[in-house]
Amino acid sequence: MISDRIDLSNWQHCDILTDDLWLFPNRDNQGKHKNIYHGNFIPQIPYQLISRYTKAGEVVLDPFFGSGTTLFECEKLGRKFIGFDINTKMFNYVQSRMMDSNKNFFTLNAFDNTDERVKYYIKKSLTYLNETQVSFAIFHPPYHDIVQFTNKPNDLSNCKSVDEFIDKFKKTLSHSLTFLAKNHYFAVIIGDIYKNSEVVPLSFLCMNMIKKHFKTKLKGIVVKNIEGNRGKLGAGGIWRYRALKSDYYIFKHEYIFVFKKEF
Ligand SMILES: C[S@@+](CC[C@H](N)C(=O)[O-])C[C@H]1O[C@@H](n2cnc3c(N)ncnc32)[C@H](O)[C@@H]1O
């Protein structure tokens, strides 16, 4: 039962958010977090999701680990971790940050999660961790091409169109969700983009694709404010001026979609 994962005897003092608007005044920069990667998320996001949807000792899968934010939260919270990223620089960086850590609770893989062979590596990682299934999966893909992460053709940030992006992301999900236990949860963290003078609701396109192709229940559409995001720091100044001069609104939020897997 999902409620087993939280100690409800102390529910009034528990720090798990239950509203669907998450406003964080500051990024948590404690421990291993360094905020060196353009396109990372704030540690409070994996902290909230892992605390809510897993128990200590369970396995979290992150197919887009980037700078290791989810891994560092797993280490702090005593969860096991399996991660993939196509960016070998980040693989080396995160490995170096884990030099002094217990190697028995995590695996890091520099591999393309859209490639079917990723399933072999997930299975191998589970065996290494002495487990058979993943308890929670977190997906933080590129927001199509707004930040280019590598020049590899299968990097989702190099997709030529939104349709190609959705199609490739579907492959990632299909490979990864094979290993998520039935009736367990996964989250997708994504934002919208602006192209050809209009908003492209990338997040809702992904959500629809998931509802259409995977038997799931949508449990939450959380809106998270991204005040303080490096790319938007000028929002009070030049971006506001440009928005007023033109006809659009400045993006300040991202979405966290939480799904329950029912297959
Ligand atoms: C938005 S970032 C994730 C950031 C991460 N959550 C963090 O806090 O640092 C997206 C990541 O997806 C990776 N990526 C893109 N396409 C991929 C693919 N096909 N397989 C694996 N990783 C991929 C990029 O290299 C990038 O590190």
The ligand as an SDF file (V2000), in Angstrom:
LIG
                    3D

 27 29  0  0  0  0  0  0  0  0999 V2000
   17.0160   17.7840  -18.4120 C   0  0  0  0  0  0  0  0  0  0  0  0
   18.5210   16.9040  -18.3340 S   0  0  0  0  0  0  0  0  0  0  0  0
   18.3900   15.9680  -16.8580 C   0  0  0  0  0  0  0  0  0  0  0  0
   18.9660   16.7320  -15.6910 C   0  0  0  0  0  0  0  0  0  0  0  0
   18.9980   16.0020  -14.3690 C   0  0  0  0  0  0  0  0  0  0  0  0
   17.6710   15.7540  -13.8420 N   0  0  0  0  0  0  0  0  0  0  0  0
   19.7870   16.8110  -13.3610 C   0  0  0  0  0  0  0  0  0  0  0  0
   19.2320   17.2650  -12.3470 O   0  0  0  0  0  0  0  0  0  0  0  0
   20.9900   17.0640  -13.6260 O   0  0  0  0  0  0  0  0  0  0  0  0
   18.2880   15.7290  -19.5890 C   0  0  0  0  0  0  0  0  0  0  0  0
   19.4150   14.7130  -19.7580 C   0  0  0  0  0  0  0  0  0  0  0  0
   19.0020   13.7510  -20.7170 O   0  0  0  0  0  0  0  0  0  0  0  0
   20.1560   13.2350  -21.3460 C   0  0  0  0  0  0  0  0  0  0  0  0
   19.6990   12.5170  -22.5630 N   0  0  0  0  0  0  0  0  0  0  0  0
   19.1780   13.0270  -23.6940 C   0  0  0  0  0  0  0  0  0  0  0  0
   18.8560   12.0450  -24.5440 N   0  0  0  0  0  0  0  0  0  0  0  0
   19.1620   10.8770  -23.9330 C   0  0  0  0  0  0  0  0  0  0  0  0
   19.0660    9.5070  -24.3220 C   0  0  0  0  0  0  0  0  0  0  0  0
   18.5820    9.1290  -25.4980 N   0  0  0  0  0  0  0  0  0  0  0  0
   19.4770    8.5670  -23.4220 N   0  0  0  0  0  0  0  0  0  0  0  0
   19.9840    8.9150  -22.2130 C   0  0  0  0  0  0  0  0  0  0  0  0
   20.1080   10.2060  -21.8090 N   0  0  0  0  0  0  0  0  0  0  0  0
   19.7000   11.1690  -22.6550 C   0  0  0  0  0  0  0  0  0  0  0  0
   21.0200   14.4700  -21.5600 C   0  0  0  0  0  0  0  0  0  0  0  0
   22.3740   14.1230  -21.7410 O   0  0  0  0  0  0  0  0  0  0  0  0
   20.7480   15.2590  -20.2720 C   0  0  0  0  0  0  0  0  0  0  0  0
   21.7480   14.9930  -19.3180 O   0  0  0  0  0  0  0  0  0  0  0  0
  1  2  1  0
  2  3  1  0
  2 10  1  0
  3  4  1  0
  4  5  1  0
  5  6  1  0
  5  7  1  0
  7  8  2  0
  7  9  1  0
 10 11  1  0
 11 12  1  0
 11 26  1  0
 12 13  1  0
 13 14  1  0
 13 24  1  0
 14 15  1  0
 14 23  1  0
 15 16  2  0
 16 17  1  0
 17 18  1  0
 17 23  2  0
 18 19  1  0
 18 20  2  0
 20 21  1  0
 21 22  2  0
 22 23  1  0
 24 25  1  0
 24 26  1  0
 26 27  1  0
M  CHG  2   2   1   9  -1
M  END
$$$$
